Amino acid sequence: MGSRINILWFRRDLRLADNAALFHSLKAGRPVLPVFIFDRTILNKLDNKADRRVEFIHAALEEMQEALVKMGSSLLVLDGIPTKVFASLANQYEIDTVFINQDYEPDALERDAAVAALLADKRIAFRRFKDQVIFEKEEVVKDDGKPYTVFTPYSRKWKARLGASDLEAYPTKQHLDAFLKQAPLALPSLKQIGFEPVNKPFPSKELNEAIIQQYSRNRDFPALENGTSKLGVHLRFGTVSVRAVARKAQQLNETFLNELIWRDFYHSILWHFPKVGKGHSFKAEYDRIEWMNDEALFKRWCEGTTGYPIVDAGMHELNATGFMHNRVRMIVASFLTRHLLIDWRWGEAYFAAHLLDYDLAANNGGWQWASGSGCDAAPYFRVFNPYLQTQKFDKDLRYIRKWVPEFEEFSYPKPIVVHEEARKRVLDVYAKALKG
């Protein structure tokens, strides 16, 4: 086969074990050059040059590089626009095929289509594989072939379709000698790509069985340090295999498995209804809502100075750590859209900029659920009462005291809206919009 090679293009699958596209590339009969591209079309949109997601990616690349160097190979890490990078690579190497794992976001699909077209002009094949979800595209649909838009029947079909082979690991370790043999290539530093390290620890990627076993009991209580797995960032960037997580969930806790099914469900919605990823409400009539969009109130929400301790605690946690407990995410999202009548897209964008585990499908799905505009969403007349949510899920105020220790002080701000007044207002505004 001479000097022709294949390329494995890493994106949101940053691991060497149980990786679908990597497995198929290693078995394809040519030396495999592993490539990662710091995509300038994404990085140039990031205002925070200490964005910890970039640091997380960089750390994952360093971990993979260490393993590859021991095998006599190396990652090739580049910085640029993917089409330009591949045009350059095609001039440097005799490339037979580029292998990727499928990404389902609208911008990613456009990027991949552009790369595929460029490669096709150079007679280079472009092969896609399923890796970041258990089921994709048309694999879980209604009997008539139409997509599900309600979670419960989707989850039933998902579970009925699931077979042991769907969760089997790809045995990549048996084929690692197929990596292209080369001297170690230097990875660009964070500083070289324009970012600064924060040097705070990231959540562990270990599958903690005790957390999964107790998940049903503990998941709604944000004060519990180990109530949830915090695997979101690892699933987002593929430093763990979703199949491995699902196997463990299947053995230990159906509620935890349901969270993975929600993840597949939102990816299915994004695939079948890409308009939701482009700023449109799933339910078109919700685009008629007359949002107040008060910038001063939005700033108070962002800063965590609303005068509602459970809301402020969530925002303080997010701003300090890049993480927010799932129950609290629902509370703060409901508060922004229902109490403050601020467009869900504002909150979606703020979470997109600050969440370590930001994922378009899940973030969009969660925000549209909270605002009532999404598929299978909370009905518009359901308005979370922050005080009742606190009483149910943080009655000892441990979470609030951790993140808003000043809430009992005289200096703590008064509530920026009165719950009952805000509830009446949002019901009136929504009812008017939905009447058409």
C-alpha positions in Angstrom: 0.0 0.0 0.0 3.0 2.3 -0.1 3.0 5.5 1.9 -0.8 6.0 1.8 -2.3 6.6 5.2 -5.7 7.1 6.9 -6.6 9.9 9.3 -8.6 9.7 12.4 -10.0 13.2 13.1 -10.7 13.5 16.8 -13.5 16.0 17.8 -15.8 15.2 20.7 -14.4 11.7 21.2 -11.1 12.3 23.1 -10.2 8.8 24.1 -8.3 5.8 22.7 -10.5 3.1 24.2 -14.0 2.1 22.9 -14.1 4.6 20.1 -16.1 3.7 17.0 -14.3 5.7 14.3 -10.9 5.0 15.8 -11.6 1.2 15.8 -12.7 1.3 12.2 -9.7 3.4 11.1 -7.3 1.1 12.9 -8.8 -2.0 11.1 -8.8 -0.4 7.7 -5.3 -1.6 6.7 -3.3 1.6 6.5 -1.3 3.5 9.1 -3.5 5.9 11.0 -2.5 9.5 11.7 -4.5 10.8 14.7 -5.4 14.5 14.2 -7.1 17.1 16.4 -7.9 20.6 15.1 -8.5 23.6 17.4 -11.2 25.0 15.2 -10.9 28.7 14.9 -14.5 29.1 13.9 -15.3 28.0 17.4 -12.4 29.4 19.4 -12.8 32.9 17.9 -16.3 33.1 19.4 -15.1 32.5 22.9 -14.8 35.8 24.8 -13.2 34.3 27.9 -9.6 33.5 27.3 -9.5 31.4 30.5 -12.3 29.2 29.1 -11.9 25.9 31.0 -13.4 23.8 28.3 -10.4 24.6 26.1 -8.2 23.7 29.0 -10.2 20.5 29.5 -9.7 19.6 25.8 -6.0 20.4 26.0 -5.6 18.2 29.1 -7.4 15.3 27.3 -5.1 15.7 24.3 -2.0 15.6 26.5 -3.3 12.4 28.1 -3.8 10.8 24.7 -0.4 12.0 23.5 1.4 10.4 26.4 -0.2 7.1 25.5 0.5 7.5 21.8 4.2 8.4 22.3 4.6 5.2 24.3 3.4 3.3 21.2 5.9 5.1 19.0 3.2 7.4 17.5 2.0 10.9 18.0 -1.0 13.2 17.8 -0.9 15.9 15.2 -2.6 18.9 16.9 -3.3 21.8 14.6 -4.9 25.2 14.9 -7.1 26.6 12.1 -10.1 26.3 9.9 -10.9 22.6 9.2 -11.2 23.0 5.4 -7.9 24.8 5.2 -6.2 22.3 7.5 -7.4 19.4 5.4 -6.4 21.1 2.2 -2.9 21.4 3.7 -2.8 17.8 5.0 -3.8 16.5 1.6 -0.7 18.2 0.2 1.5 16.7 2.8 0.3 13.2 2.9 -1.1 10.5 0.6 -4.5 10.2 2.3 -6.9 7.3 1.5 -9.7 7.9 4.0 -10.6 10.3 6.8 -12.6 8.7 9.7 -14.8 10.7 12.1 -17.5 10.1 14.7 -20.7 11.8 13.7 -21.6 15.2 15.2 -25.3 16.2 15.1 -25.2 19.9 15.6 -26.2 22.1 12.6 -22.9 24.0 12.5 -20.9 20.8 12.8 -22.9 19.2 10.0 -22.2 22.2 7.7 -18.5 22.0 8.7 -18.3 18.2 8.0 -20.1 18.6 4.7 -17.6 21.3 3.6 -14.7 19.0 4.6 -16.2 16.0 2.9 -16.7 18.0 -0.3 -13.1 19.2 -0.3 -11.8 15.7 0.3 -14.0 14.3 -2.4 -12.4 16.7 -4.9 -9.1 15.1 -3.9 -10.5 11.6 -4.2 -10.2 11.1 -0.4 -13.0 9.1 1.3 -14.8 10.5 4.4 -16.4 7.9 6.7 -18.7 8.7 9.6 -19.6 6.5 12.6 -22.0 6.7 15.5 -20.2 7.1 18.9 -21.5 9.9 21.2 -25.0 8.5 21.5 -26.5 5.0 21.8 -29.1 5.5 19.1 -29.1 8.1 16.4 -31.1 9.6 13.5 -33.9 7.1 12.5 -32.9 4.3 14.8 -35.6 5.1 17.4 -38.7 6.4 15.6 -42.4 5.7 15.6 -43.8 2.8 13.7 -44.7 5.1 10.8 -41.1 6.4 10.6 -41.8 9.8 12.2 -39.7 11.1 15.0 -40.9 11.0 18.6 -41.5 14.4 20.2 -42.5 13.1 23.6 -39.9 11.5 25.9 -41.9 8.7 27.5 -42.8 6.8 24.3 -39.4 7.5 22.9 -37.8 6.0 26.0 -40.0 2.9 25.8 -39.0 2.3 22.2 -35.4 3.0 23.1 -35.4 0.4 25.8 -37.3 -2.1 23.6 -34.8 -1.7 20.8 -31.7 -2.0 23.1 -29.7 -5.1 22.6 -26.5 -6.2 24.2 -24.6 -5.4 21.0 -25.6 -1.7 21.2 -23.6 -1.3 24.4 -20.6 -3.5 23.4 -17.2 -1.7 23.6 -15.1 -1.3 20.5 -11.9 -3.3 21.1 -9.5 -0.6 20.0 -6.7 -1.9 22.2 -6.2 -4.9 20.0 -5.3 -2.8 17.0 -3.2 0.1 18.4 -0.2 -1.0 16.5 -1.8 0.4 13.4 -1.1 4.0 14.4 1.4 5.7 12.1 4.9 5.4 13.6 6.5 8.7 14.0 8.6 10.8 16.4 6.6 12.8 19.0 5.0 16.0 17.6 4.8 19.0 19.9 1.4 19.9 21.1 0.7 23.7 21.0 0.4 25.1 24.5 -2.8 26.8 25.7 -1.0 30.1 25.4 0.0 29.4 21.8 -3.7 29.0 20.9 -4.6 32.2 22.8 -5.9 30.8 26.1 -4.8 30.8 29.7 -5.0 27.9 32.2 -7.1 28.2 35.3 -5.5 25.1 36.9 -8.6 24.0 38.9 -9.4 20.3 39.0 -12.0 18.9 36.7 -14.6 16.3 37.7 -13.4 12.7 37.8 -14.2 10.5 34.8 -14.3 7.4 37.0 -17.7 5.7 37.1 -18.6 5.8 40.8 -20.9 2.9 41.3 -22.2 4.1 44.7 -23.3 7.4 43.1 -25.1 5.6 40.3 -26.8 3.2 42.7 -28.1 6.0 44.9 -28.9 8.3 42.1 -32.7 8.0 42.3 -32.6 8.9 46.0 -30.0 11.7 45.8 -30.2 13.4 42.5 -32.5 16.3 43.4 -30.6 17.6 46.4 -27.9 20.0 45.4 -26.2 20.2 48.8 -25.1 16.5 48.4 -21.5 16.6 47.2 -21.8 13.2 45.5 -25.5 13.2 44.6 -24.8 13.2 40.9 -22.0 11.8 38.7 -20.7 15.1 37.2 -19.9 13.0 34.1 -21.5 15.6 31.8 -18.2 17.2 30.7 -16.7 13.8 30.0 -19.7 12.7 27.9 -19.6 16.1 26.1 -16.0 15.7 25.0 -16.0 12.0 24.8 -13.3 11.3 27.4 -15.6 8.5 28.6 -17.6 6.2 26.4 -21.4 6.6 26.6 -21.7 2.8 26.1 -19.6 2.2 29.2 -21.7 4.6 31.2 -25.0 3.0 29.8 -23.8 -0.5 30.7 -23.2 0.5 34.2 -26.5 2.4 34.5 -28.3 -0.6 33.0 -26.9 -2.8 35.8 -27.3 -0.3 38.7 -30.0 2.3 38.3 -32.8 2.8 35.7 -33.3 6.5 36.7 -29.6 7.1 35.7 -30.2 5.2 32.5 -33.2 7.5 31.8 -30.9 10.5 32.0 -28.8 9.0 29.2 -32.0 8.4 27.2 -32.9 12.0 27.6 -29.5 12.8 26.1 -30.3 10.7 23.1 -33.8 12.1 22.9 -32.5 15.7 22.7 -30.0 14.7 20.1 -32.8 13.1 18.1 -34.8 16.3 18.3 -31.9 18.3 17.1 -31.3 15.9 14.2 -35.0 15.8 13.1 -35.8 19.5 13.8 -32.5 21.4 13.3 -34.4 24.7 13.6 -34.2 24.4 17.4 -30.4 24.7 17.1 -30.8 27.9 15.1 -32.7 29.9 17.7 -36.3 28.8 16.9 -38.8 27.5 19.4 -39.9 23.9 18.8 -43.5 25.1 19.2 -43.7 27.9 16.7 -46.5 29.7 18.6 -44.1 30.4 21.4 -42.1 32.7 19.2 -45.1 35.1 19.5 -44.4 35.7 23.2 -43.8 39.3 24.0 -40.7 39.0 26.3 -39.9 41.9 28.6 -36.1 41.3 28.1 -35.1 43.8 30.8 -31.3 44.0 30.6 -30.9 45.2 34.2 -32.9 42.3 35.5 -31.0 39.9 33.2 -27.7 41.3 34.7 -29.0 40.6 38.2 -29.9 37.0 37.2 -26.4 36.5 35.7 -24.7 37.9 38.8 -26.9 35.9 41.2 -28.4 39.0 42.9 -32.1 38.3 42.4 -32.9 38.2 46.1 -34.1 34.6 45.7 -31.4 32.6 47.5 -31.9 29.3 45.6 -31.6 31.1 42.2 -28.6 33.1 43.3 -26.9 30.1 44.7 -27.2 28.3 41.4 -25.8 31.3 39.5 -22.9 31.7 41.9 -22.1 28.0 41.6 -22.1 28.3 37.8 -20.0 31.4 37.7 -17.5 30.0 40.1 -17.2 26.4 38.8 -18.7 26.0 35.4 -21.2 23.5 36.9 -24.7 23.8 38.2 -26.8 21.1 39.8 -29.5 19.8 37.4 -32.4 20.5 39.8 -31.1 24.1 40.2 -30.7 24.5 36.4 -34.5 23.9 36.1 -35.2 26.5 38.9 -33.0 29.2 37.5 -34.2 28.7 34.0 -37.9 28.8 35.1 -37.1 31.9 37.1 -35.6 33.7 34.1 -38.3 32.9 31.6 -41.4 32.9 33.9 -40.6 35.4 36.7 -38.5 37.8 34.7 -40.2 37.2 31.3 -36.8 37.1 29.6 -36.4 35.2 26.4 -35.1 31.6 26.9 -32.5 32.3 24.2 -30.7 34.7 26.5 -30.4 32.1 29.2 -29.4 29.4 26.7 -26.6 31.7 25.5 -25.4 32.4 29.0 -25.3 28.7 29.9 -23.5 28.0 26.6 -20.8 30.5 27.6 -20.3 29.2 31.1 -21.2 25.5 31.4 -18.2 23.1 31.4 -20.6 20.4 30.1 -22.3 22.7 27.5 -23.9 20.6 24.8 -26.2 22.3 22.3 -28.8 19.5 22.2 -29.2 19.2 25.9 -28.9 22.9 26.7 -31.4 23.9 24.1 -33.7 21.1 25.1 -33.5 22.1 28.8 -34.2 25.8 28.1 -37.1 25.1 25.8 -38.5 22.7 28.4 -38.3 25.4 31.1 -39.9 28.1 28.9 -42.6 25.8 27.7 -41.6 26.2 24.0 -40.0 22.9 23.5 -41.1 19.3 22.8 -42.6 17.5 25.8 -42.2 20.8 27.7 -43.5 21.9 31.1 -47.0 23.4 30.4 -47.0 27.2 30.4 -49.1 27.4 33.5 -46.6 25.5 35.6 -44.4 28.2 37.3 -41.8 26.9 39.8 -42.1 28.7 43.2 -38.4 29.2 44.3 -39.4 29.1 48.0 -41.2 25.8 47.6 -38.4 24.4 45.6 -36.0 25.4 48.4 -38.2 23.8 51.0 -38.4 20.5 49.0 -34.8 20.2 47.9 -32.6 22.4 50.2 -34.7 22.6 53.4 -31.6 22.8 55.7 -30.2 25.6 53.4 -26.9 23.8 53.1 -26.6 24.5 49.4 -27.7 28.1 49.8 -25.3 28.7 52.7 -22.4 27.3 50.6 -23.0 29.6 47.6 -24.9 32.6 49.1 -23.6 32.9 52.7 -24.7 36.5 52.8 -28.4 35.7 52.2 -29.4 36.3 55.9 -27.5 39.6 56.1 -29.1 43.0 55.9 -27.1 43.8 52.7 -28.6 40.9 50.8 -30.8 42.3 48.0 -34.6 42.3 48.3 -36.4 40.1 45.7 -36.4 41.8 42.3 -39.9 40.5 41.6 -42.8 39.3 43.8 -43.5 35.6 43.0 -47.3 35.9 42.9 -47.2 39.0 40.8 -44.7 37.5 38.4 -46.7 34.3 38.2 -49.9 36.2 37.2 -48.0 38.3 34.7 -46.4 35.4 32.9 -49.7 33.5 32.7 -51.4 36.5 31.1 -48.5 37.1 28.6 -48.3 33.4 27.6 -52.1 33.1 27.3 -52.2 36.1 25.0 -49.5 34.8 22.8 -50.8 31.3 22.6 -54.3 32.4 21.6 -52.7 33.7 18.4 
